[in-house]
Amino acid sequence: MDFLGTIKLVFRTLLARKGRSFLTILGIVIGVAGVIIIIALGAGAQSLILGQITKLGSNLLVIQPGKSNEKGPPAQVFGIVITTLTNDDASVLRNNPQLPHIKSINAMTSGSVSISWKNKSIDTNFIGTDSYYPSVINSNMQSGTFFTEQESSGGANVVVLGSYVAEQLFGQSETNPIGQVIKVRNSSQEKAGGIPLRIIGVIEPRGSTFFQDQDDQIFLPLPIGQQQLLGIHYLQMIHIKVDSSENIDQTITSLNTILKQRHHIQRDIDVDYTIRNVSDAIDILNTITNALRLFLTAMASISLVVGGIGILNIMLATVAERTREIGLRKAVGASNMAIMKQFLLEAGTLTFLGGIIGIIIGIIISYLISLLMKYLGYDWAFVVSISSVLLAIGVSILTGVIFGLYPALKASRLNPIDALRYE
């Protein structure tokens, strides 16, 4: 029998046992769909995390108070506030001739507040910062302006709203937020009625960064955030934008030299601040997410092994059921190779069909998940690579060949006389 005839015989045999064929294919479908979905979810999660970081720019440095653990965040002792980063540090670093590659610097503090306008009141977060914030963090204005250097240094009673805050306060009233006065207060100012601030601008929507909604916050001059809301005289963070990622290392070296001199630090072990490189964070997260995707893919592949064992069991049962048929075929001249080829093709066909259906289902589910994540406000990419599809097809066929080989060999080695006598 030629190859085409064998293919026809294989499909007639599979169609004659629809229920068994369906259950066998189902195991492969679940395994392949699982692999596609997990690879797509891993790629989507990776794009979400890295997208949040790259929104800030790969040429961004962050200085935080407190010495860092080895390749970890700044060390914090429970109950102890670290106050080693000051306004003077930011002033000295800004326009310093020893730092020629720095484009802009902004200092900041943050916290939570309640804000009210007329009879509306909402809880949100505030950023106490200076006029350089938009240029460092890549923010654009939706309307109005950001506060100036004079307003920032003088602690003017002005405020800039995130787009979500503006919508919550003014979305239903059709009132232009610019020029309106809101009251801002923290938990210690409830009885005082809060600080009146005039709205001068609204920042355009920015989405989430590090799973924090960047639109659900307000921006006010640093002195107001420090002194009137938090009652502190130190900084929680300094952002530094470098002109090019190639100059990051040189800039970090110069920053360390200046800050050690200012903080009177003689030994590296006594450093009381941390400098973070956003591009390093991107590399680290790439490594972590790639390793996680590989691990999850390996876990999903276990279901393919389970499906393969199901094929092995079903093919062995099929050989037992068709022993007389095999004996008859061998009696009329069918070779061992022809018998083995038939059973291998049956196993390969089952897994191939299961692989195709699994890929289609996996792509559809992955797409629906990406739509759901985008609906929830996450910058989630729908990614199904050609390599993952080819891998799924290749592994599914290989599974059929590996687990169908033993039943095929067993069928081909049957003695035709014994097979014809089999009951």
URDA-V581231 format. One record per residue. N is the residue number from 1. PHI is phi in radians with two decimals (* if undefined). Layout:
{{N,PHI} {N,PHI}}
This chain:
{{1,*} {2,-1.33} {3,-1.10} {4,-1.10} {5,-1.14} {6,-1.12} {7,-1.06} {8,-1.06} {9,-1.11} {10,-1.06} {11,-1.20} {12,-1.10} {13,-1.17} {14,-1.17} {15,-1.18} {16,-1.24} {17,-2.17} {18,-1.05} {19,-1.08} {20,-1.16} {21,-1.10} {22,-1.09} {23,-1.13} {24,-1.16} {25,-1.10} {26,-1.03} {27,-1.07} {28,-1.23} {29,-1.01} {30,-1.10} {31,-1.13} {32,-1.18} {33,-1.06} {34,-1.07} {35,-1.11} {36,-1.07} {37,-1.11} {38,-1.19} {39,-1.11} {40,-1.17} {41,-1.13} {42,-1.08} {43,-1.16} {44,-1.15} {45,-1.13} {46,-1.10} {47,-1.14} {48,-1.14} {49,-1.16} {50,-1.20} {51,-1.12} {52,-1.14} {53,-1.32} {54,-1.19} {55,-1.02} {56,-1.36} {57,1.80} {58,-1.35} {59,-1.80} {60,-1.93} {61,-1.98} {62,-2.20} {63,-1.91} {64,-2.18} {65,-1.27} {66,1.72} {67,-1.28} {68,-1.49} {69,-1.25} {70,-1.08} {71,0.98} {72,-2.20} {73,-1.31} {74,-0.97} {75,-1.20} {76,-2.13} {77,-1.70} {78,-0.99} {79,1.51} {80,-1.95} {81,-1.62} {82,-1.63} {83,-2.10} {84,-1.44} {85,-1.85} {86,-2.13} {87,-1.07} {88,-1.12} {89,-1.05} {90,-1.11} {91,-1.14} {92,-1.18} {93,-1.25} {94,-1.28} {95,1.02} {96,-1.50} {97,-1.10} {98,-1.37} {99,-2.19} {100,-1.22} {101,-1.69} {102,-1.47} {103,-1.54} {104,-2.79} {105,-2.38} {106,-2.33} {107,-1.81} {108,-2.73} {109,-2.29} {110,-2.67} {111,-3.12} {112,-1.96} {113,-2.53} {114,-1.94} {115,-2.20} {116,-2.44} {117,-2.50} {118,0.96} {119,-1.75} {120,-1.78} {121,-2.53} {122,-2.40} {123,-1.72} {124,-2.70} {125,-1.94} {126,-2.12} {127,-2.06} {128,-1.57} {129,-2.60} {130,-2.04} {131,-1.26} {132,-1.51} {133,-0.95} {134,-1.05} {135,-1.29} {136,-1.45} {137,-1.71} {138,1.03} {139,-1.90} {140,-2.09} {141,-1.54} {142,-1.44} {143,-2.74} {144,1.24} {145,-2.36} {146,-1.45} {147,-1.22} {148,-1.44} {149,-1.10} {150,-1.17} {151,-1.15} {152,-1.20} {153,-1.17} {154,-1.50} {155,1.16} {156,-1.11} {157,-1.41} {158,-2.20} {159,-2.64} {160,-2.05} {161,-1.72} {162,-1.26} {163,-1.10} {164,-1.18} {165,-1.10} {166,-1.07} {167,-1.17} {168,-1.14} {169,-1.46} {170,-2.12} {171,-1.07} {172,-1.53} {173,-1.58} {174,1.03} {175,-1.53} {176,-1.23} {177,-1.09} {178,-1.06} {179,1.68} {180,-1.26} {181,-1.95} {182,-1.98} {183,-1.94} {184,-2.04} {185,-2.59} {186,-1.83} {187,-1.10} {188,-1.46} {189,-2.01} {190,-1.01} {191,-1.33} {192,-1.36} {193,1.57} {194,1.64} {195,-1.75} {196,-1.32} {197,-2.27} {198,-1.58} {199,-1.33} {200,-2.03} {201,-2.96} {202,-2.29} {203,-1.43} {204,-1.15} {205,-0.97} {206,-2.18} {207,1.38} {208,-1.79} {209,-2.32} {210,0.96} {211,1.07} {212,-2.04} {213,-1.27} {214,-1.31} {215,-1.63} {216,-1.70} {217,-2.83} {218,-2.15} {219,-2.18} {220,-2.41} {221,-1.00} {222,-0.94} {223,-1.02} {224,-1.18} {225,-1.10} {226,-1.26} {227,-1.46} {228,-1.52} {229,-1.70} {230,-1.76} {231,1.16} {232,-2.21} {233,-2.30} {234,-2.20} {235,-1.83} {236,-1.68} {237,-2.94} {238,-2.22} {239,-1.74} {240,-2.25} {241,-1.79} {242,-1.68} {243,-1.15} {244,-2.71} {245,-1.12} {246,-1.19} {247,-1.75} {248,-1.10} {249,-1.08} {250,-1.08} {251,-1.17} {252,-1.07} {253,-1.05} {254,-1.16} {255,-1.07} {256,-1.06} {257,-1.07} {258,-1.17} {259,-1.20} {260,-1.14} {261,-1.14} {262,-1.17} {263,-1.63} {264,0.97} {265,-1.77} {266,-1.72} {267,-2.08} {268,-1.06} {269,-1.16} {270,-1.67} {271,-1.02} {272,-2.02} {273,-2.59} {274,-2.35} {275,-1.92} {276,-1.95} {277,-1.88} {278,-1.11} {279,-1.13} {280,-1.14} {281,-1.09} {282,-1.10} {283,-1.09} {284,-1.11} {285,-1.17} {286,-1.04} {287,-1.09} {288,-1.14} {289,-1.19} {290,-1.14} {291,-1.14} {292,-1.15} {293,-1.09} {294,-1.11} {295,-1.12} {296,-1.14} {297,-1.11} {298,-1.09} {299,-1.12} {300,-1.15} {301,-1.17} {302,-1.05} {303,-1.12} {304,-1.17} {305,-1.13} {306,-1.08} {307,-1.08} {308,-1.11} {309,-1.13} {310,-1.09} {311,-1.08} {312,-1.00} {313,-1.12} {314,-1.20} {315,-1.16} {316,-1.13} {317,-1.14} {318,-1.12} {319,-1.05} {320,-1.12} {321,-1.17} {322,-1.85} {323,-1.06} {324,-1.12} {325,-1.08} {326,-1.12} {327,-1.07} {328,-1.14} {329,-1.12} {330,-1.22} {331,-1.18} {332,-1.66} {333,2.01} {334,-1.19} {335,-1.44} {336,-1.01} {337,-1.13} {338,-1.14} {339,-1.12} {340,-1.11} {341,-1.07} {342,-1.08} {343,-1.24} {344,-1.15} {345,-1.15} {346,-1.09} {347,-1.13} {348,-1.14} {349,-1.13} {350,-1.03} {351,-1.27} {352,-1.13} {353,-1.08} {354,-1.06} {355,-1.15} {356,-1.10} {357,-1.10} {358,-1.10} {359,-1.12} {360,-1.08} {361,-1.12} {362,-1.07} {363,-1.16} {364,-1.10} {365,-1.14} {366,-1.08} {367,-1.16} {368,-1.13} {369,-1.12} {370,-1.11} {371,-1.12} {372,-1.11} {373,-1.13} {374,-1.17} {375,-1.12} {376,-1.39} {377,1.74} {378,-1.65} {379,-1.43} {380,-1.79} {381,-1.59} {382,-1.54} {383,-2.22} {384,-2.24} {385,-1.40} {386,-1.06} {387,-1.09} {388,-1.19} {389,-1.16} {390,-1.09} {391,-1.10} {392,-1.11} {393,-1.13} {394,-1.07} {395,-1.18} {396,-1.13} {397,-1.16} {398,-1.06} {399,-1.07} {400,-1.09} {401,-1.17} {402,-1.12} {403,-1.46} {404,-1.65} {405,-1.17} {406,-1.12} {407,-1.06} {408,-1.15} {409,-1.11} {410,-1.08} {411,-1.16} {412,-1.23} {413,-1.64} {414,-1.13} {415,-1.32} {416,-1.05} {417,-1.18} {418,-1.13} {419,-1.18} {420,-1.20} {421,-1.47} {422,-1.16} {423,-1.92}}
